[in-house]
């Protein structure tokens, strides 16, 4: 396989979602990993190629653990896996492992493919002395001499060289045709080079929320995050838009393309976006309810268990009163009631199982992990 395609979320990975949500790694795990990489002076792309021995551009857990053990990684591999498998699908893609480096290489690959037709043709153009190796001066000077080479790539040409050079040490040896050709095997996610369409985002959001009684939290749960993982992957978003388009929602197929619509939500191009990216109003309502319920009962499911029952049922009026007494604002109650109690349509009761995903969700640690990952990966690129 030479693609980054990953299983659509919500089918066979609920256990993986629960595991990840139950024990989100801290920034320390990522810091340990980055320090270990830095000590060996390996760009992340070089390390990736040491682990991805079959060139599939994805790693399963066994492959990942075995590779790191062979390289004598001395920290907690299990927790590192949870930090890197950021969309919790059970595999790590090249994009997840090296997000900012992958973005640079994806744009480089697209330019090379459009200009030369592929990496081998580009190699022949840059290997001016026909030595079978492209040196750093040949690479940087050759690219900058090509008419139309994008300025944003020109400024990072040395980093691109370092990422492609798999030699041990400082990445200043030479690039072979095989080292460059590995990019031909990689099917880059299309959102890597798509520019965000903010107008399409506004239209899509308004149309979908309008279909769900002006409740962005209900739209999130019923259409986007159907497996309750609190994340929506690119593949899942594509599937949702396809379904919505068939149901007549024209805004789900903007003229500029779904990848550009997706990028407007996933601005960092991480491969997924969160409830916070979708709706700040919905996020704050759910976050506040979770915080208050945990403060009252330890877990959200315990809070639901504590509510008075009528014939073994926790009714809608009971749930509304409980939200009000808990301290939720009126607007939050309206959003939460539809998204939690009335979520299943003609539901007459709410149970602890209906809010189990809120016991697993840890938004504070998730944001801490996200900030740490973005900072630490950026600092590692090109070293």
C-alpha positions as CSV (number, residue, x, y, z in Angstrom):
1,X,0.0,0.0,0.0
2,X,1.2,3.5,-0.8
3,X,-1.5,5.6,0.6
4,X,-2.4,7.4,3.8
5,X,-6.0,6.3,3.6
6,X,-7.2,5.4,7.1
7,X,-10.4,3.6,8.2
8,X,-13.5,5.8,8.5
9,X,-14.1,6.6,12.1
10,X,-17.1,5.2,13.9
11,X,-16.9,1.7,12.4
12,X,-14.3,-0.6,14.1
13,X,-12.4,1.7,16.4
14,X,-14.6,2.6,19.4
15,X,-12.2,0.7,21.7
16,X,-9.3,2.7,20.4
17,X,-11.2,5.9,20.9
18,X,-12.1,5.0,24.5
19,X,-8.5,4.0,25.3
20,X,-7.1,7.2,23.9
21,X,-9.7,9.4,25.6
22,X,-9.2,7.7,28.9
23,X,-5.5,8.3,29.0
24,X,-4.4,11.3,26.9
25,X,-0.6,11.7,27.1
26,X,0.9,14.7,28.6
27,X,3.4,17.1,27.1
28,X,6.1,15.3,28.9
29,X,5.8,12.2,26.6
30,X,6.2,14.4,23.5
31,X,9.1,16.2,25.0
32,X,10.9,13.0,25.8
33,X,10.4,11.8,22.2
34,X,11.7,15.1,20.7
35,X,14.7,15.2,23.0
36,X,15.5,11.6,22.0
37,X,15.3,12.5,18.3
38,X,17.3,15.6,18.7
39,X,20.1,13.8,20.5
40,X,20.5,11.6,17.4
41,X,20.4,14.6,15.0
42,X,17.6,12.9,13.0
43,X,15.0,14.9,11.1
44,X,11.6,13.4,11.8
45,X,11.4,12.3,8.2
46,X,14.6,10.3,8.5
47,X,13.2,8.6,11.6
48,X,10.0,7.8,9.8
49,X,11.8,6.0,7.0
50,X,13.7,3.9,9.6
51,X,10.3,2.8,11.1
52,X,8.3,2.5,7.9
53,X,10.4,-0.3,6.4
54,X,7.8,-1.5,3.9
55,X,7.3,2.1,2.5
56,X,3.5,2.0,3.1
57,X,3.5,5.5,4.5
58,X,1.6,4.3,7.6
59,X,2.6,2.5,10.8
60,X,0.5,0.1,12.8
61,X,1.2,-0.2,16.5
62,X,3.3,-3.4,16.4
63,X,5.5,-2.0,13.6
64,X,5.9,1.3,15.5
65,X,6.8,-0.4,18.8
66,X,9.2,-2.9,17.2
67,X,11.0,-0.2,15.3
68,X,11.5,2.0,18.3
69,X,12.7,-0.8,20.4
70,X,15.3,-1.7,17.7
71,X,16.4,1.9,17.8
72,X,16.6,1.7,21.6
73,X,14.0,4.2,22.5
74,X,14.0,4.4,26.3
75,X,10.7,6.1,27.2
76,X,7.1,4.9,27.3
77,X,6.2,3.7,23.8
78,X,2.5,3.1,24.7
79,X,1.9,6.7,25.8
80,X,3.9,8.0,22.8
81,X,1.6,6.0,20.5
82,X,-1.5,7.6,21.9
83,X,0.1,11.1,21.4
84,X,1.0,10.4,17.8
85,X,-2.2,8.6,16.7
86,X,-4.0,11.9,17.0
87,X,-7.2,10.9,15.1
88,X,-7.3,7.6,17.1
89,X,-7.7,5.3,14.1
90,X,-5.2,2.7,15.3
91,X,-2.5,3.6,12.7
92,X,-0.1,6.5,12.4
93,X,0.2,8.2,9.0
94,X,3.2,10.1,7.8
95,X,1.1,13.2,8.3
96,X,0.5,12.5,11.9
97,X,4.1,11.6,12.6
98,X,5.6,14.7,10.9
99,X,2.8,17.2,10.3
100,X,4.7,20.3,9.4
101,X,7.4,18.4,7.5
102,X,4.7,16.5,5.6
103,X,3.0,19.8,4.6
104,X,6.3,21.1,3.1
105,X,7.0,17.8,1.3
106,X,3.5,17.6,0.0
107,X,3.7,21.0,-1.6
108,X,7.1,20.2,-2.9
109,X,5.8,17.0,-4.4
110,X,2.8,18.7,-6.0
111,X,5.0,21.3,-7.6
112,X,7.5,18.6,-8.9
113,X,4.7,16.5,-10.3
114,X,3.0,19.4,-12.0
115,X,6.3,20.7,-13.4
116,X,8.2,17.5,-14.2
117,X,5.7,14.7,-14.0
118,X,7.4,13.0,-11.1
119,X,10.4,12.7,-8.8
120,X,12.6,10.8,-11.2
121,X,12.4,13.4,-13.9
122,X,13.1,16.1,-11.2
123,X,16.1,14.1,-10.1
124,X,17.6,14.0,-13.6
125,X,17.1,17.8,-13.9
126,X,18.9,18.5,-10.7
127,X,21.7,15.9,-11.0
128,X,23.8,18.1,-13.3
129,X,27.0,16.2,-13.0
130,X,25.3,12.8,-13.5
131,X,26.9,11.4,-10.4
132,X,23.7,9.6,-9.2
133,X,23.7,11.9,-6.1
134,X,22.3,15.4,-5.7
135,X,24.4,17.5,-3.3
136,X,23.0,20.3,-1.2
137,X,24.4,23.1,-3.5
138,X,23.0,21.2,-6.5
139,X,19.6,20.8,-4.9
140,X,19.2,24.3,-3.6
141,X,20.8,26.1,-6.6
142,X,19.0,23.9,-9.1
143,X,15.6,24.4,-7.6
144,X,16.0,28.2,-7.4
145,X,17.1,28.4,-11.0
146,X,13.9,26.7,-12.2
147,X,11.4,29.2,-13.5
148,X,8.3,29.2,-11.5
149,X,9.7,27.5,-8.4
150,X,7.4,28.7,-5.5
151,X,9.1,31.3,-3.3
152,X,7.7,29.7,-0.1
153,X,9.5,26.5,-1.1
154,X,12.7,28.3,-2.1
155,X,13.1,29.7,1.4
156,X,12.8,26.2,2.9
157,X,14.9,24.3,0.3
158,X,17.6,23.4,2.7
159,X,15.1,21.9,5.2
160,X,13.5,19.9,2.3
161,X,16.9,18.6,1.4
162,X,17.6,17.5,5.0
163,X,14.2,15.8,5.2
164,X,14.9,13.8,2.0
165,X,18.5,12.9,2.8
166,X,18.3,9.6,4.8
167,X,22.1,9.6,5.6
168,X,23.1,9.4,9.3
169,X,24.4,12.6,10.8
170,X,23.5,16.1,9.9
171,X,21.6,15.5,6.7
172,X,24.1,17.3,4.5
173,X,25.3,14.3,2.3
174,X,23.6,13.7,-1.0
175,X,20.2,12.6,-2.2
176,X,19.8,9.5,-4.4
177,X,17.1,8.8,-6.8
178,X,15.6,6.3,-4.4
179,X,15.5,8.8,-1.5
180,X,13.7,11.3,-3.7
181,X,11.4,8.7,-5.3
182,X,9.8,7.7,-1.9
183,X,7.6,10.8,-2.4
184,X,6.2,9.2,-5.6
185,X,4.7,6.4,-3.4
186,X,3.0,8.9,-1.0
187,X,-0.6,9.8,-1.8
188,X,-0.7,13.2,-0.1
189,X,-4.1,14.2,1.5
190,X,-5.6,16.7,-0.9
191,X,-6.3,19.2,2.0
192,X,-2.5,19.8,2.2
193,X,-2.5,22.2,-0.7
194,X,-6.1,23.4,-0.6
195,X,-6.6,27.0,0.6
196,X,-9.4,27.4,3.2
197,X,-12.7,28.6,1.8
198,X,-14.1,30.7,4.6
199,X,-17.2,31.7,2.7
200,X,-18.0,28.1,2.0
201,X,-17.5,27.3,5.7
202,X,-20.0,30.0,6.8
203,X,-22.6,28.7,4.3
204,X,-22.1,25.1,5.2
205,X,-22.2,25.8,9.0
206,X,-25.4,27.9,8.6
207,X,-27.1,25.4,6.4
208,X,-26.3,22.4,8.6
209,X,-27.2,24.2,11.8
210,X,-30.5,25.3,10.2
211,X,-31.4,21.7,9.6
212,X,-30.9,21.0,13.3
213,X,-33.1,23.6,14.9
214,X,-30.3,26.2,15.0
215,X,-28.3,23.9,17.4
216,X,-24.6,23.5,16.4
217,X,-24.1,20.9,19.1
218,X,-26.9,18.7,17.8
219,X,-25.5,19.0,14.2
220,X,-22.1,18.0,15.5
221,X,-23.4,14.9,17.2
222,X,-25.9,13.7,14.6
223,X,-23.9,14.4,11.4
224,X,-20.2,14.9,12.1
225,X,-19.0,13.2,15.2
226,X,-21.2,10.1,15.0
227,X,-18.8,7.9,17.0
228,X,-18.6,10.3,19.9
229,X,-14.8,10.6,19.7
230,X,-15.0,14.4,19.8
231,X,-12.9,14.6,16.6
232,X,-13.8,14.6,12.9
233,X,-11.2,13.3,10.5
234,X,-10.9,14.3,6.9
235,X,-12.2,10.9,5.7
236,X,-15.2,11.2,8.0
237,X,-15.9,14.8,6.9
238,X,-15.8,13.7,3.2
239,X,-18.3,10.9,4.0
240,X,-20.6,13.3,5.9
241,X,-20.6,15.8,3.0
242,X,-21.3,13.1,0.5
243,X,-24.3,11.9,2.5
244,X,-25.5,15.5,3.0
245,X,-25.2,16.3,-0.7
246,X,-27.4,13.2,-1.5
247,X,-29.9,14.6,1.0
248,X,-30.1,17.9,-0.9
249,X,-27.7,20.1,1.1
250,X,-26.0,22.0,-1.7
251,X,-23.6,23.7,0.7
252,X,-21.9,20.3,1.3
253,X,-20.5,20.4,-2.2
254,X,-19.1,23.9,-2.7
255,X,-17.9,24.8,-6.2
256,X,-14.3,25.3,-4.8
257,X,-14.3,21.7,-3.5
258,X,-14.8,19.9,-0.3
259,X,-11.0,19.9,0.7
260,X,-11.1,23.7,0.7
261,X,-14.2,23.6,2.9
262,X,-12.5,21.1,5.2
263,X,-9.4,23.2,5.6
264,X,-11.5,26.1,6.8
265,X,-12.3,24.0,9.9
266,X,-8.9,22.2,10.2
267,X,-6.7,25.3,9.7
268,X,-3.6,23.5,11.0
269,X,-4.2,20.7,8.4
270,X,-3.7,18.1,11.2
271,X,-6.2,15.6,9.6
272,X,-9.0,16.2,12.0
273,X,-10.9,19.0,13.7
274,X,-12.6,19.3,17.1
275,X,-15.9,20.5,18.5
276,X,-14.1,23.7,19.4
277,X,-13.1,24.2,15.8
278,X,-16.7,23.5,14.7
279,X,-18.6,25.7,17.2
280,X,-17.2,27.7,20.1
281,X,-20.8,28.1,21.5
282,X,-21.4,24.3,21.4
283,X,-18.0,23.6,22.8
284,X,-18.4,25.9,25.8
285,X,-21.9,24.6,26.6
286,X,-20.6,21.0,26.6
287,X,-17.4,21.9,28.4
288,X,-19.2,23.8,31.1
289,X,-21.8,21.0,31.6
290,X,-19.0,18.4,31.9
291,X,-17.1,20.6,34.4
292,X,-20.1,21.2,36.6
293,X,-21.3,17.6,36.5
294,X,-17.8,16.3,37.4
295,X,-17.5,18.8,40.3
296,X,-20.9,17.6,41.6
297,X,-20.7,13.8,41.1
298,X,-17.1,12.9,40.0
299,X,-18.2,11.8,36.5
300,X,-21.0,12.9,34.2
301,X,-22.5,9.5,34.1
302,X,-22.7,9.5,37.9
303,X,-24.5,12.8,37.8
304,X,-27.1,11.3,35.5
305,X,-27.4,8.3,37.8
306,X,-28.1,10.7,40.7
307,X,-31.2,12.3,39.1
308,X,-34.7,11.4,40.4
309,X,-36.5,8.8,38.3
310,X,-40.1,8.3,37.3
311,X,-40.8,4.6,36.7
312,X,-37.1,3.9,36.1
313,X,-37.0,6.8,33.6
314,X,-35.2,10.1,33.8
315,X,-37.6,12.4,31.9
316,X,-37.0,15.5,29.9
317,X,-38.4,17.9,32.5
318,X,-36.3,16.3,35.2
319,X,-33.2,16.7,33.0
320,X,-33.9,20.3,32.3
321,X,-34.4,21.1,36.0
322,X,-31.2,19.3,36.8
323,X,-29.2,21.4,34.3
324,X,-30.7,24.6,35.7
325,X,-29.9,23.6,39.3
326,X,-26.4,22.6,38.2
327,X,-25.7,26.2,37.1
328,X,-26.0,25.9,33.3
329,X,-27.2,29.0,31.5
330,X,-30.5,29.1,29.6
331,X,-28.9,29.0,26.2
332,X,-26.6,26.1,27.3
333,X,-29.7,24.2,28.5
334,X,-31.4,24.5,25.2
335,X,-28.3,23.3,23.3
336,X,-27.6,20.4,25.8
337,X,-31.1,19.2,26.0
338,X,-31.5,18.7,22.2
339,X,-27.9,17.3,21.8
340,X,-28.0,14.9,24.8
341,X,-31.6,14.1,25.7
342,X,-33.5,14.5,22.4
343,X,-30.5,13.2,20.4
344,X,-32.2,9.9,19.4
345,X,-35.4,11.5,18.3
346,X,-38.4,10.1,20.3
347,X,-36.3,9.3,23.3
348,X,-38.3,9.4,26.6
349,X,-35.4,9.1,29.0
350,X,-31.6,9.7,29.3
351,X,-29.2,7.2,30.7
352,X,-25.6,7.2,32.0
353,X,-24.6,5.4,28.7
354,X,-25.9,8.4,26.7
355,X,-23.2,10.6,28.3
356,X,-20.4,8.0,28.6
357,X,-18.4,9.9,25.9
358,X,-18.2,12.9,28.3
359,X,-16.5,10.7,30.9
360,X,-13.8,9.9,28.4
361,X,-13.4,13.4,26.9
362,X,-10.6,15.4,28.5
363,X,-10.6,18.8,26.7
364,X,-7.9,20.4,28.9
365,X,-5.3,17.6,28.3
366,X,-6.3,17.4,24.7
367,X,-5.5,21.1,24.2
368,X,-2.3,20.8,26.2
369,X,-1.2,17.9,24.0
370,X,-2.1,19.8,20.8
371,X,-0.1,22.9,21.9
372,X,2.9,20.8,22.9
373,X,2.9,18.8,19.7
374,X,2.8,21.8,17.4
375,X,5.6,23.6,19.3
376,X,7.9,20.7,19.7
377,X,7.5,19.4,16.1
378,X,8.2,22.9,14.7
379,X,11.3,23.2,16.8
380,X,12.6,19.8,15.5
381,X,12.1,20.3,11.8
382,X,15.3,20.5,9.9
383,X,17.6,19.7,12.8
